[in-house]
Structure formats: C-alpha cells, structure tokens
Amino acid sequence: MRVAIDARHLGRGRGIARYVEQMLIALVDRFPDDEWVAVVPGRRSVSVPKAAELQRTRLPSRSLYAAAAISGHPRLDELAGGCDVCWIPAPAPIALSAGKPYVLTIHDRSFEADPSQFTRYERIWHRVARPRNLAARATEVVVISQSSLDDLIAAGWPIDPAHTTVIGAGASPSVAPEHGIRGSGNRAHLLYVGALEPRKGIETLSAAIDKMREAGLETLVVVVGEGRLSGLLDGLSGVRLLGRQSDTQLARLYADSIALVVPSNSEGFGSPSVEAAIHAVPSVVSDLPIFQETLPGGTLTFPVNDSSALAEALKKICGDPKLRDRLGAGAAAAVTDRTWPSAAARLHSVLIRAAG
C-alpha cells in the first residue's frame, strides 16, 4: 500500500505537528512493507523517518494550498507521485484527484465553535478548508477522542458512524523516563506546555498566577510554548518562559514538575497531560470531558475560565503531597496502554479499509 500524507504541519512545533511526527514514526516502524510518502511544502527543515519518502514542493505552504483550494491543483496524490490512499491528519485546504480515497483525522471543532479565538488569517484558512465538506467526502474519518466525536455529532457534522473510528494519540516515547531521561528528583515547579493562544486559556492562567501570588504561593511556574499571548505571562512574578524545548529538555521538565497546568477552554485531546502522566505527574485541568476520558483518576479539575478556582486548585496541589501522589498514580495507570504503535496499528487498519 502506498500512502500519501499531507505533512504540511511537520516542523511547526504545535500539537498537530507532534501528532503527525509521532504517528509517522510508528507507522513506518511497524509497517515497513508499505510506502509512506510525506508531502511537505516549501524548503523549511523537517524530519521524517529514513524509511519514509519525502516529497518537497517549490511553493511554500500558503501559496501551494491557496492554489489547490482555488483551482483544484496541485493535487496531493499527484505531488506524492501517485498513491493508493491519502491521509489528511487535520482539516485543511487541499486538492485531490477525483475518486481518490482519503482518510481525514479530526481533532476538534474549536475553529467552528468559537472563531473569535483565532486570528483573521486562521479564520479565512478554516473557511477555505471547508472542514464539513472534507468530512462528508472522506472515505473514512478518524476522530482523536470520543469527546470530540460526540461534539461533532451534536453539532450536526456529516459523519457516517459506519466509517468513523476513534483513535487517540499515544504517549510519546521520546519523553518517557524509560528512555533514560530522568529529572533531578526535586519536584519544584508547576508546568504549562502548549501554544500560548486564546483557546488554551492563557488569560485564565495569567490571572490565576496573580491570585496565587496574592495568596502567598511562590511556586515557580515554567511555561513551554510560543504564541501571540506570550505577553500576558512575560514579566509575571515567578514565571519562566522557555519557548520551544527539545524532547529531552521537556522530559526533564515533566519529571521535575509538581503538576501540569491545563487551563484550556477547548481541547480535542490534550497530549501534554498524557505525556506528564507517564512521569506519574498529575494535571490540574479545566473541567472539559476529554480529561475524564483520557486521565480518569489523574486530574484535579476546576471550572473553565475560572481563574480564582484555578488558583485555589494550584494551591491545593502544591500543598498536599498525598493528593499529588494519588493523582499521579492514577494518571500513570490511565496511560499504561496508550502508545503510538497501538494507535498506528489502528490507523493502518483504517487506511487499508479506505484503500479497498
């Protein structure tokens, strides 16, 4: 089977990029007899497994996919040099040859539920992508979580249950302690990992940190990530902005953290909380359904967008070692079987079905 992959997200450093990277590594490793073709626009630096084929384009991403959306060319399957099936890891503007089977992965519909949380360019990009049409025409649909699928169905998305599969992300082996990456043993900070964007609850986090300080809690808050709301955290007392980090650095930060803070107001999966869990680190999360799905018994929750409640939850987790141990053990138990190889095996079955 020859699979063309829309790999435009590789090298971008966001959640989708990590998802595509880890899934591709697992697919190539587990199914070496298949041909995996990653199509990446432009010339930016990206990394793919040696056994995968990398197809580059002269046009950068915006130019390439704007042309595809308007004129129907160039087509992903043709850019890949032909294929049996295409995998689109997230809704995006794209062109395919008529009748070419494809599998579409959907993470959430935050772009539809609250467009105001996105930039003007992102809103235009999502409109041009026509996600509902992509889902309606897809041979098979993969949804990242049951919570996201329930939300899509409730919102009336044209998804055929007979051709829809829930496949969660794995826990990245590159940040796991069994790979020789360990912390100092001194769990001394709270940790945030993710984009610094409105939907990730950065305003709530900023306000909660101020309230923590007013209440006398001086615990360091380490922030890993980039985005347009970085200014809300830059300069706050007891906050350290680190930007993007390597897997090795990130693993050590997880291992040395008291808890991961996830103040999102929308979330399709929440990979950082799963990655923290493999270090037996609990997460303080907004009360979105996804976290009860992925980490039952491993989180301390607070109401979405409630900075006072978040500040109280952070004080509680910092001041109660027994609570941390109990929730950390629950988190670790919840992700024992959540691996990229198992996720890749399920996606491979969907790709075979789509390819016929």
VOPAGU-2260 file (C-alpha; in pm, 1 decimal, decimal comma):
REM VOPAGU-2260
SITE   aa  ch    i         X         Y         Z
SITE  MET   A    0       0,0       0,0       0,0
SITE  ARG   A    1     132,4     344,2     -93,6
SITE  VAL   A    2       7,4     624,1     134,1
SITE  ALA   A    3      35,7     997,1      57,7
SITE  ILE   A    4      43,9    1208,2     373,6
SITE  ASP   A    5     -39,3    1576,6     395,8
SITE  ALA   A    6     263,2    1656,7     614,4
SITE  ARG   A    7     244,4    2036,8     596,4
SITE  HIS   A    8     238,3    2055,9     977,7
SITE  LEU   A    9     578,0    1892,4    1028,9
SITE  GLY   A   10     833,1    2126,9    1181,5
SITE  ARG   A   11     572,3    2373,0    1304,4
SITE  GLY   A   12     620,8    2284,1    1670,7
SITE  ARG   A   13     249,4    2265,9    1758,5
SITE  GLY   A   14      27,3    1979,7    1871,6
SITE  ILE   A   15     -71,8    1868,8    1520,6
SITE  ALA   A   16     294,2    1864,4    1416,6
SITE  ARG   A   17     383,1    1638,9    1708,3
SITE  TYR   A   18      86,2    1412,9    1630,8
SITE  VAL   A   19     189,0    1371,8    1264,7
SITE  GLU   A   20     555,5    1319,6    1353,2
SITE  GLN   A   21     494,3    1051,4    1616,1
SITE  MET   A   22     227,3     872,8    1413,0
SITE  LEU   A   23     450,3     864,8    1102,9
SITE  ILE   A   24     742,4     723,5    1302,2
SITE  ALA   A   25     521,1     447,3    1440,7
SITE  LEU   A   26     361,0     368,7    1103,3
SITE  VAL   A   27     695,8     338,4     924,4
SITE  ASP   A   28     845,0     129,2    1203,6
SITE  ARG   A   29     551,6    -109,0    1234,0
SITE  PHE   A   30     458,2    -140,2     866,3
SITE  PRO   A   31     785,8    -121,8     667,6
SITE  ASP   A   32     641,0    -307,8     366,9
SITE  ASP   A   33     410,4     -14,7     291,8
SITE  GLU   A   34     526,2     304,5     121,1
SITE  TRP   A   35     486,0     623,0     327,2
SITE  VAL   A   36     516,3     948,9     132,3
SITE  ALA   A   37     525,9    1272,0     332,3
SITE  VAL   A   38     440,9    1574,8     116,9
SITE  VAL   A   39     588,0    1891,7     268,6
SITE  PRO   A   40     555,6    2233,3     100,1
SITE  GLY   A   41     846,5    2474,9      79,5
SITE  ARG   A   42    1200,7    2421,7     198,7
SITE  ARG   A   43    1186,1    2456,7     577,6
SITE  SER   A   44    1372,3    2197,2     780,7
SITE  VAL   A   45    1167,5    1888,5     868,5
SITE  SER   A   46    1246,9    1541,9     998,8
SITE  VAL   A   47    1092,7    1218,6     872,0
SITE  PRO   A   48    1193,1     855,1     928,5
SITE  LYS   A   49    1463,3     732,3     689,8
SITE  ALA   A   50    1231,9     464,8     551,5
SITE  ALA   A   51     970,9     725,8     456,1
SITE  GLU   A   52     976,3     912,3     127,3
SITE  LEU   A   53     986,9    1291,6     148,4
SITE  GLN   A   54     837,4    1491,4    -138,2
SITE  ARG   A   55     906,7    1865,5    -133,2
SITE  THR   A   56     742,5    2141,2    -336,6
SITE  ARG   A   57     890,2    2465,3    -464,6
SITE  LEU   A   58     591,6    2666,7    -349,3
SITE  PRO   A   59     559,8    2742,5      24,1
SITE  SER   A   60     255,4    2622,5     215,1
SITE  ARG   A   61      26,7    2926,1     178,9
SITE  SER   A   62      83,3    2964,3    -194,7
SITE  LEU   A   63      57,7    2592,3    -264,5
SITE  TYR   A   64    -265,3    2528,7     -76,9
SITE  ALA   A   65    -427,7    2855,8    -179,8
SITE  ALA   A   66    -379,4    2741,6    -539,9
SITE  ALA   A   67    -513,7    2397,5    -453,8
SITE  ALA   A   68    -824,5    2540,9    -287,6
SITE  ILE   A   69    -899,8    2780,3    -574,2
SITE  SER   A   70    -807,0    2579,5    -883,4
SITE  GLY   A   71    -804,3    2217,2    -765,2
SITE  HIS   A   72    -431,0    2189,2    -841,2
SITE  PRO   A   73    -178,8    2072,9    -739,4
SITE  ARG   A   74    -327,6    1752,4    -604,1
SITE  LEU   A   75    -182,0    1576,7    -302,2
SITE  ASP   A   76    -179,8    1231,4    -460,9
SITE  GLU   A   77      -0,8    1364,7    -769,8
SITE  LEU   A   78     256,7    1553,3    -560,6
SITE  ALA   A   79     328,2    1219,5    -391,4
SITE  GLY   A   80     392,1    1051,1    -724,6
SITE  GLY   A   81      72,1     850,1    -702,8
SITE  CYS   A   82     -76,5     655,0    -413,5
SITE  ASP   A   83    -345,5     408,4    -311,1
SITE  VAL   A   84    -487,1     629,5     -36,8
SITE  CYS   A   85    -424,2     971,0     118,0
SITE  TRP   A   86    -409,6    1058,4     486,4
SITE  ILE   A   87    -507,5    1412,8     585,3
SITE  PRO   A   88    -409,2    1447,7     954,6
SITE  ALA   A   89    -624,4    1758,4    1010,6
SITE  PRO   A   90    -883,3    1952,9     808,2
SITE  ALA   A   91    -700,4    2189,2     573,2
SITE  PRO   A   92    -729,0    2341,4     224,1
SITE  ILE   A   93    -632,3    2062,2     -13,6
SITE  ALA   A   94    -690,6    1918,7    -361,7
SITE  LEU   A   95    -717,0    1550,1    -453,7
SITE  SER   A   96    -781,3    1365,0    -776,4
SITE  ALA   A   97   -1144,8    1271,5    -834,0
SITE  GLY   A   98   -1230,3     943,2    -669,6
SITE  LYS   A   99    -904,3     917,9    -476,8
SITE  PRO   A  100    -983,3     761,2    -136,9
SITE  TYR   A  101    -869,1     950,8     169,7
SITE  VAL   A  102    -877,0     928,6     546,7
SITE  LEU   A  103    -940,6    1251,5     737,3
SITE  THR   A  104    -839,5    1293,9    1102,2
SITE  ILE   A  105   -1039,6    1547,9    1304,4
SITE  HIS   A  106    -908,0    1672,9    1638,5
SITE  ASP   A  107   -1182,6    1914,0    1744,5
SITE  ARG   A  108   -1407,2    2185,5    1605,1
SITE  SER   A  109   -1281,2    2477,6    1813,9
SITE  PHE   A  110   -1241,0    2681,0    1493,2
SITE  GLU   A  111   -1614,7    2644,7    1434,9
SITE  ALA   A  112   -1737,3    2665,9    1795,6
SITE  ASP   A  113   -1562,6    2996,9    1869,7
SITE  PRO   A  114   -1391,5    3157,1    1568,0
SITE  SER   A  115   -1307,9    3466,9    1775,3
SITE  GLN   A  116   -1023,6    3274,7    1941,0
SITE  PHE   A  117    -838,2    3254,9    1609,6
SITE  THR   A  118    -659,4    3515,7    1401,0
SITE  ARG   A  119    -818,3    3661,5    1087,7
SITE  TYR   A  120    -585,7    3453,8     870,3
SITE  GLU   A  121    -676,6    3135,5    1062,0
SITE  ARG   A  122   -1048,9    3205,2    1023,7
SITE  ILE   A  123   -1009,1    3251,9     646,8
SITE  TRP   A  124    -793,4    2937,0     631,2
SITE  HIS   A  125   -1062,8    2731,7     803,5
SITE  ARG   A  126   -1335,9    2866,0     576,6
SITE  VAL   A  127   -1131,4    2781,5     268,0
SITE  ALA   A  128   -1066,9    2431,1     404,0
SITE  ARG   A  129   -1444,0    2363,1     425,6
SITE  PRO   A  130   -1398,0    2101,5     701,5
SITE  ARG   A  131   -1755,2    1972,8     688,8
SITE  ASN   A  132   -1728,8    1905,9     316,6
SITE  LEU   A  133   -1395,7    1728,8     370,4
SITE  ALA   A  134   -1558,3    1508,2     632,7
SITE  ALA   A  135   -1861,1    1434,6     414,1
SITE  ARG   A  136   -1645,7    1323,6     119,7
SITE  ALA   A  137   -1388,8    1128,7     321,9
SITE  THR   A  138   -1372,8     754,6     263,2
SITE  GLU   A  139   -1301,0     709,2     633,0
SITE  VAL   A  140   -1290,4     954,8     923,8
SITE  VAL   A  141   -1069,8     925,7    1231,6
SITE  VAL   A  142   -1155,1    1132,4    1538,9
SITE  ILE   A  143    -893,6    1189,2    1808,4
SITE  SER   A  144   -1128,1    1124,9    2103,5
SITE  GLN   A  145   -1479,4    1011,1    2187,8
SITE  SER   A  146   -1544,3    1354,3    2340,2
SITE  SER   A  147   -1462,3    1521,2    2008,4
SITE  LEU   A  148   -1678,4    1273,7    1817,9
SITE  ASP   A  149   -1973,4    1338,3    2049,9
SITE  ASP   A  150   -1929,8    1711,7    1993,8
SITE  LEU   A  151   -1911,8    1672,5    1615,2
SITE  ILE   A  152   -2228,1    1462,3    1609,6
SITE  ALA   A  153   -2412,4    1706,5    1837,7
SITE  ALA   A  154   -2312,5    1990,0    1602,5
SITE  GLY   A  155   -2456,5    1803,9    1304,0
SITE  TRP   A  156   -2137,6    1718,6    1118,9
SITE  PRO   A  157   -2193,0    1490,1     815,8
SITE  ILE   A  158   -2013,0    1189,1     963,5
SITE  ASP   A  159   -2111,2     831,4     886,5
SITE  PRO   A  160   -2074,4     623,9    1206,7
SITE  ALA   A  161   -2003,4     313,6     996,9
SITE  HIS   A  162   -1693,6     483,6     855,4
SITE  THR   A  163   -1574,8     672,0    1163,8
SITE  THR   A  164   -1315,1     545,8    1413,7
SITE  VAL   A  165   -1191,7     698,7    1739,3
SITE  ILE   A  166    -812,5     670,7    1766,1
SITE  GLY   A  167    -643,2     863,4    2044,9
SITE  ALA   A  168    -286,0     987,1    2033,8
SITE  GLY   A  169      -8,7     795,4    2202,9
SITE  ALA   A  170     224,2     888,1    2485,0
SITE  SER   A  171     545,9     997,2    2317,0
SITE  PRO   A  172     830,8     752,7    2388,5
SITE  SER   A  173    1081,2    1033,3    2336,1
SITE  VAL   A  174     978,0    1195,8    2664,9
SITE  ALA   A  175     937,8     876,0    2866,5
SITE  PRO   A  176    1156,8     803,3    3172,9
SITE  GLU   A  177    1236,3     453,0    3047,2
SITE  HIS   A  178    1437,4     615,7    2768,1
SITE  GLY   A  179    1699,4     724,9    3019,0
SITE  ILE   A  180    1553,3    1071,3    3069,6
SITE  ARG   A  181    1505,5    1149,1    3435,4
SITE  GLY   A  182    1461,2    1461,4    3641,4
SITE  SER   A  183    1657,8    1575,7    3942,0
SITE  GLY   A  184    1409,2    1419,3    4183,2
SITE  ASN   A  185    1322,6    1765,4    4312,0
SITE  ARG   A  186     968,4    1841,1    4200,4
SITE  ALA   A  187     979,2    2214,4    4243,1
SITE  HIS   A  188     768,0    2384,3    3974,7
SITE  LEU   A  189     429,8    2392,8    3808,1
SITE  LEU   A  190     443,5    2337,5    3432,3
SITE  TYR   A  191     245,9    2458,6    3132,5
SITE  VAL   A  192     311,4    2304,0    2789,3
SITE  GLY   A  193     134,1    2419,8    2473,9
SITE  ALA   A  194      54,1    2705,3    2240,8
SITE  LEU   A  195      12,2    3047,3    2401,4
SITE  GLU   A  196    -319,2    3108,8    2226,8
SITE  PRO   A  197    -667,8    3215,8    2349,6
SITE  ARG   A  198    -827,1    2870,1    2331,8
SITE  LYS   A  199    -556,6    2734,8    2563,4
SITE  GLY   A  200    -680,3    2954,2    2848,5
SITE  ILE   A  201    -371,9    3175,9    2876,6
SITE  GLU   A  202    -573,4    3469,8    3012,5
SITE  THR   A  203    -712,2    3241,5    3283,7
SITE  LEU   A  204    -363,5    3114,3    3365,4
SITE  SER   A  205    -221,1    3466,6    3387,6
SITE  ALA   A  206    -496,1    3583,8    3623,1
SITE  ALA   A  207    -464,6    3268,9    3835,6
SITE  ILE   A  208     -90,3    3322,7    3879,5
SITE  ASP   A  209    -156,4    3675,3    4005,1
SITE  LYS   A  210    -409,6    3537,6    4254,4
SITE  MET   A  211    -162,0    3268,2    4365,5
SITE  ARG   A  212      97,7    3532,0    4441,1
SITE  GLU   A  213    -153,4    3744,5    4632,9
SITE  ALA   A  214    -231,5    3437,2    4844,4
SITE  GLY   A  215     138,3    3386,9    4921,5
SITE  LEU   A  216     212,6    3086,5    4696,0
SITE  GLU   A  217     557,2    3143,7    4544,1
SITE  THR   A  218     592,4    2819,0    4344,8
SITE  LEU   A  219     771,9    2873,8    4013,2
SITE  VAL   A  220     556,7    2836,5    3700,3
SITE  VAL   A  221     753,6    2713,3    3398,2
SITE  VAL   A  222     594,1    2780,3    3057,8
SITE  VAL   A  223     693,7    2581,0    2748,3
SITE  GLY   A  224     547,4    2708,3    2422,5
SITE  GLU   A  225     506,4    3004,1    2190,5
SITE  GLY   A  226     217,5    3214,7    2067,7
SITE  ARG   A  227      62,0    3557,6    2041,8
SITE  LEU   A  228     -41,2    3571,5    2409,3
SITE  SER   A  229     309,6    3527,3    2547,2
SITE  GLY   A  230     298,1    3890,8    2661,4
SITE  LEU   A  231      34,2    3802,4    2922,2
SITE  LEU   A  232     289,0    3583,4    3102,6
SITE  ASP   A  233     614,9    3759,6    3024,5
SITE  GLY   A  234     726,4    3956,8    3327,5
SITE  LEU   A  235     487,4    3797,0    3575,9
SITE  SER   A  236     649,3    3725,4    3910,7
SITE  GLY   A  237     766,3    3365,7    3940,4
SITE  VAL   A  238     703,8    3276,9    3574,3
SITE  ARG   A  239     978,3    3143,2    3348,7
SITE  LEU   A  240     908,1    3145,8    2973,7
SITE  LEU   A  241    1119,8    2886,5    2794,0
SITE  GLY   A  242     970,9    2880,5    2443,3
SITE  ARG   A  243    1004,2    2555,6    2249,1
SITE  GLN   A  244    1211,0    2277,0    2404,6
SITE  SER   A  245    1369,3    1955,6    2280,1
SITE  ASP   A  246    1214,4    1625,5    2384,0
SITE  THR   A  247    1499,9    1564,6    2628,0
SITE  GLN   A  248    1454,9    1904,2    2791,6
SITE  LEU   A  249    1077,4    1860,8    2800,2
SITE  ALA   A  250    1104,8    1519,0    2962,8
SITE  ARG   A  251    1316,8    1661,1    3242,8
SITE  LEU   A  252    1071,6    1944,4    3295,1
SITE  TYR   A  253     785,5    1693,8    3322,1
SITE  ALA   A  254     983,3    1477,8    3564,5
SITE  ASP   A  255    1064,3    1773,4    3790,5
SITE  SER   A  256     714,0    1923,2    3797,1
SITE  ILE   A  257     465,2    1922,7    4082,3
SITE  ALA   A  258     179,2    1920,4    3833,1
SITE  LEU   A  259      94,0    2013,7    3476,1
SITE  VAL   A  260    -147,6    2305,5    3436,9
SITE  VAL   A  261    -400,5    2278,7    3152,4
SITE  PRO   A  262    -639,3    2578,6    3159,1
SITE  SER   A  263    -782,4    2522,1    2807,9
SITE  ASN   A  264   -1136,0    2631,6    2724,8
SITE  SER   A  265   -1146,0    2382,9    2435,3
SITE  GLU   A  266    -937,7    2072,9    2375,5
SITE  GLY   A  267    -957,1    1779,1    2136,2
SITE  PHE   A  268    -716,0    1552,6    2320,0
SITE  GLY   A  269    -457,5    1726,9    2536,9
SITE  SER   A  270    -133,0    1539,7    2467,6
SITE  PRO   A  271      78,6    1725,3    2730,0
SITE  SER   A  272    -136,3    1582,9    3010,7
SITE  VAL   A  273     -76,8    1231,8    2875,3
SITE  GLU   A  274     296,7    1295,8    2845,4
SITE  ALA   A  275     307,4    1425,6    3203,6
SITE  ALA   A  276     119,9    1114,5    3318,5
SITE  ILE   A  277     395,8     879,3    3203,3
SITE  HIS   A  278     609,1    1050,2    3469,9
SITE  ALA   A  279     330,1     997,6    3726,9
SITE  VAL   A  280     271,5    1374,2    3724,4
SITE  PRO   A  281     -92,0    1479,2    3780,6
SITE  SER   A  282    -262,6    1755,0    3582,5
SITE  VAL   A  283    -472,0    2047,1    3703,0
SITE  VAL   A  284    -724,8    2079,6    3421,4
SITE  SER   A  285   -1035,4    2271,1    3323,1
SITE  ASP   A  286   -1344,0    2053,2    3354,1
SITE  LEU   A  287   -1368,9    1952,6    2987,4
SITE  PRO   A  288   -1499,1    1600,0    2911,0
SITE  ILE   A  289   -1179,4    1498,5    2733,6
SITE  PHE   A  290    -974,6    1483,2    3053,1
SITE  GLN   A  291   -1215,6    1243,2    3217,7
SITE  GLU   A  292   -1181,9    1030,2    2905,6
SITE  THR   A  293    -802,7    1027,4    2886,4
SITE  LEU   A  294    -699,4    1057,0    3253,2
SITE  PRO   A  295    -971,6     921,8    3482,8
SITE  GLY   A  296    -845,7     948,4    3839,4
SITE  GLY   A  297    -540,5    1150,5    3740,3
SITE  THR   A  298    -655,0    1512,4    3742,9
SITE  LEU   A  299    -767,8    1793,5    3971,6
SITE  THR   A  300   -1033,8    1994,9    3791,0
SITE  PHE   A  301   -1167,7    2349,8    3801,1
SITE  PRO   A  302   -1444,7    2526,6    3603,4
SITE  VAL   A  303   -1348,0    2652,1    3257,8
SITE  ASN   A  304   -1225,6    3014,9    3254,4
SITE  ASP   A  305   -1245,3    3045,5    3636,4
SITE  SER   A  306    -909,7    3192,9    3738,8
SITE  SER   A  307    -998,7    3202,7    4110,1
SITE  ALA   A  308   -1084,2    2832,6    4107,9
SITE  LEU   A  309    -762,5    2756,4    3919,1
SITE  ALA   A  310    -558,0    2949,3    4175,4
SITE  GLU   A  311    -723,1    2750,6    4455,6
SITE  ALA   A  312    -658,2    2422,7    4275,3
SITE  LEU   A  313    -290,8    2510,6    4228,5
SITE  LYS   A  314    -257,2    2597,8    4597,5
SITE  LYS   A  315    -418,1    2265,4    4684,0
SITE  ILE   A  316    -194,9    2053,2    4459,1
SITE  CYS   A  317     119,4    2231,8    4578,7
SITE  GLY   A  318      30,2    2192,0    4944,0
SITE  ASP   A  319     -86,8    1831,3    4953,7
SITE  PRO   A  320     181,7    1569,3    4869,9
SITE  LYS   A  321     -57,2    1279,9    4935,0
SITE  LEU   A  322    -306,4    1420,2    4685,3
SITE  ARG   A  323     -27,4    1460,3    4428,3
SITE  ASP   A  324      87,6    1102,5    4479,3
SITE  ARG   A  325    -264,8     964,4    4448,7
SITE  LEU   A  326    -347,9    1160,8    4135,9
SITE  GLY   A  327      -4,5    1093,0    3985,1
SITE  ALA   A  328     -51,1     719,1    4031,5
SITE  GLY   A  329    -396,6     742,1    3874,8
SITE  ALA   A  330    -260,1     935,2    3578,3
SITE  ALA   A  331      21,4     683,7    3520,7
SITE  ALA   A  332    -223,2     391,6    3534,0
SITE  ALA   A  333    -452,6     560,7    3280,9
SITE  VAL   A  334    -183,0     585,1    3011,8
SITE  THR   A  335     -18,9     242,2    3054,3
SITE  ASP   A  336    -162,0     112,0    2726,3
SITE  ARG   A  337    -169,6     441,6    2538,1
SITE  THR   A  338     114,3     401,2    2288,9
SITE  TRP   A  339     191,5     529,3    1940,2
SITE  PRO   A  340     247,0     177,1    1798,7
SITE  SER   A  341    -103,8      74,7    1903,8
SITE  ALA   A  342    -251,4     397,9    1764,2
SITE  ALA   A  343     -59,1     344,8    1439,1
SITE  ALA   A  344    -189,1     -11,5    1407,9
SITE  ARG   A  345    -547,6     110,7    1431,3
SITE  LEU   A  346    -486,2     390,5    1178,8
SITE  HIS   A  347    -320,7     141,3     943,9
SITE  SER   A  348    -635,1     -74,1     951,6
SITE  VAL   A  349    -845,2     232,1     860,8
SITE  LEU   A  350    -609,5     319,1     572,6
SITE  ILE   A  351    -631,8     -35,9     436,1
SITE  ARG   A  352   -1010,1     -22,8     454,5
SITE  ALA   A  353   -1015,3     310,4     272,4
SITE  ALA   A  354    -776,0     187,6       4,2
SITE  GLY   A  355   -1002,1    -108,8     -58,7
